[in-house]
Amino acid sequence: MRLKGKVALVTGGNKGIGAAVVRRFASEGAKVWSGDILTDKTKELADNLANDKGNIIHETLDVTSQTSWQLLINKIVHETRKIDILINNAGIYERRSIEETTEEQFDKMLAVNTKGPFIGIKLALDALKASGNASIVNLSSTAGLRGSFAVHYGASKGALRLMTKSIASKYAKDGIRCNSVHPGPIDTEMGHTAVPPDQLKERLYERIPMGRFGTAEEVANVILFLASDESSFVTGSEVVVDGGATSK
Ligand SMILES: NC(=O)c1ccc[n+]([C@@H]2O[C@H](COP(=O)([O-])OP(=O)(O)OC[C@H]3O[C@@H](n4cnc5c(N)ncnc54)[C@H](O)[C@@H]3O)[C@@H](O)[C@H]2O)c1
C-alpha cells in the first residue's frame, strides 16, 4: 500500500482523470476526499464506489469559491487534523480561438484552472504543514508548455505550471512538495472535446508518437508516484504524460 495512512483531497474527482486518481489512491490505502461541482454525479459515483466504503468521501466543491474550499477543508481538518496530499485536478476546456473568446470566457477559464488551485493551496497550507510530509500535484497540460489553439486554456495552464514552482521553492522547508503533471490527449470527456471536429482522430494520432490517446489510469499512475513518498526528492518538477507528443 503506497499511500497507507495518508489523507488526500482530490478536486474534480467525479469523472475522467480525477475519478481514476480517487480510485487508485483509495486502493493504495489513502483516505480520499473527492470534491466536485457535479452533485448528482457525486452521489452516483459514491454508490458505485461502495466497495471502498469509508475510504472515499464525496463532497460538493466549487474550486472558484473561497467559501466552498474553506467549508471542505474545515471538514477534513476537523476529522483528520492534516492533509497529506492535495491534487488540483478540476479543470475546464473550451475549443475556441482568441477571436471567439470573450473576456467573460477568459475570466472563467482562469477562475477554474488557475485561481481554483491558488485558493485551495492557500487555504490548505496549515493542514499541509501539519502533515510534515505533504505533496501537492497540479494538473497542468502540454498546453501549459507550448502554444495552443485555445489561448485562454493555454494561459491558465501555463500560469499553473509556474505557480507550482513558486510553491515548491517557498514551502520545501515546511515539508511540502509541489509538482505539475502535463497530460497530452487523454481518453476522457475533455480529451475528446479538445479534438477539432474537422480533424479525424487518425490525423491527431499521427502527431502522437505512441499513436493513441492516453488513459485516465495512465495519468493517475504518474500522479500516484508524485503523491507518494517514492518521489520524496522531487519538487518543482513538471512531468509530461503525452505518448511523446511534445518530444517532436
Ligand atoms: N483529458 C485531457 O486530454 C487533458 C489533457 C491535458 C490536461 N488535462 C487536465 O486534467 C484535468 C482533468 O481533466 P479530465 O479530462 O479528467 O476532465 P473532465 O472534464 O473529464 O473532468 C473534469 C472534472 O472537473 C470538475 N470540475 C469542473 N469545474 C469545477 C469546479 N469549478 N469545481 C470543482 N470541480 C469542477 C468536473 O465536474 C469534472 O468532474 C483538468 O485540469 C484538465 O485540464 C486533461
The ligand as a MOL file (V3000), in Angstrom:
LIG
                    3D

  0  0  0     0  0            999 V3000
M  V30 BEGIN CTAB
M  V30 COUNTS 44 48 0 0 0
M  V30 BEGIN ATOM
M  V30 1 N -8.3030 14.9720 -20.8850 0
M  V30 2 C -7.2680 15.5570 -21.4330 0
M  V30 3 O -6.9730 15.3240 -22.6130 0
M  V30 4 C -6.4090 16.5180 -20.6430 0
M  V30 5 C -5.2180 16.9590 -21.2150 0
M  V30 6 C -4.4170 17.8400 -20.5060 0
M  V30 7 C -4.7950 18.2740 -19.2480 0
M  V30 8 N -5.9580 17.8230 -18.6990 0 CHG=1
M  V30 9 C -6.3330 18.3440 -17.3680 0
M  V30 10 O -6.6040 17.2680 -16.4760 0
M  V30 11 C -7.6260 17.6510 -15.5620 0
M  V30 12 C -8.7600 16.6320 -15.5940 0
M  V30 13 O -9.2430 16.5430 -16.9270 0
M  V30 14 P -10.3370 15.4680 -17.3940 0
M  V30 15 O -10.0160 15.1010 -18.7860 0
M  V30 16 O -10.4970 14.4050 -16.3780 0 CHG=-1
M  V30 17 O -11.6480 16.4210 -17.4390 0
M  V30 18 P -13.1830 16.0590 -17.2730 0
M  V30 19 O -13.9260 17.1650 -17.9250 0
M  V30 20 O -13.4520 14.6600 -17.6860 0
M  V30 21 O -13.3860 16.1740 -15.6820 0
M  V30 22 C -13.1690 17.3850 -15.0060 0
M  V30 23 C -13.8090 17.3300 -13.6350 0
M  V30 24 O -13.6330 18.6330 -13.0240 0
M  V30 25 C -14.8670 19.0290 -12.4540 0
M  V30 26 N -14.9710 20.4920 -12.3410 0
M  V30 27 C -15.1030 21.4030 -13.3480 0
M  V30 28 N -15.2340 22.6420 -12.8480 0
M  V30 29 C -15.1790 22.5200 -11.4980 0
M  V30 30 C -15.2620 23.4340 -10.4210 0
M  V30 31 N -15.4630 24.7610 -10.6280 0
M  V30 32 N -15.1330 22.9750 -9.1570 0
M  V30 33 C -14.9750 21.6390 -8.9280 0
M  V30 34 N -14.9030 20.7200 -9.8980 0
M  V30 35 C -15.0110 21.1480 -11.1700 0
M  V30 36 C -15.9250 18.4460 -13.4020 0
M  V30 37 O -17.2070 18.3950 -12.8000 0
M  V30 38 C -15.3350 17.0740 -13.7120 0
M  V30 39 O -15.7170 16.1000 -12.7660 0
M  V30 40 C -8.0820 19.0500 -15.9760 0
M  V30 41 O -7.4430 20.0140 -15.1630 0
M  V30 42 C -7.6020 19.1600 -17.4130 0
M  V30 43 O -7.3870 20.4920 -17.8210 0
M  V30 44 C -6.7820 16.9510 -19.3590 0
M  V30 END ATOM
M  V30 BEGIN BOND
M  V30 1 1 1 2
M  V30 2 2 2 3
M  V30 3 1 2 4
M  V30 4 1 4 5
M  V30 5 2 4 44
M  V30 6 2 5 6
M  V30 7 1 6 7
M  V30 8 2 7 8
M  V30 9 1 8 9
M  V30 10 1 8 44
M  V30 11 1 9 10
M  V30 12 1 9 42
M  V30 13 1 10 11
M  V30 14 1 11 12
M  V30 15 1 11 40
M  V30 16 1 12 13
M  V30 17 1 13 14
M  V30 18 2 14 15
M  V30 19 1 14 16
M  V30 20 1 14 17
M  V30 21 1 17 18
M  V30 22 2 18 19
M  V30 23 1 18 20
M  V30 24 1 18 21
M  V30 25 1 21 22
M  V30 26 1 22 23
M  V30 27 1 23 24
M  V30 28 1 23 38
M  V30 29 1 24 25
M  V30 30 1 25 26
M  V30 31 1 25 36
M  V30 32 1 26 27
M  V30 33 1 26 35
M  V30 34 2 27 28
M  V30 35 1 28 29
M  V30 36 1 29 30
M  V30 37 2 29 35
M  V30 38 1 30 31
M  V30 39 2 30 32
M  V30 40 1 32 33
M  V30 41 2 33 34
M  V30 42 1 34 35
M  V30 43 1 36 37
M  V30 44 1 36 38
M  V30 45 1 38 39
M  V30 46 1 40 41
M  V30 47 1 40 42
M  V30 48 1 42 43
M  V30 END BOND
M  V30 END CTAB
M  END
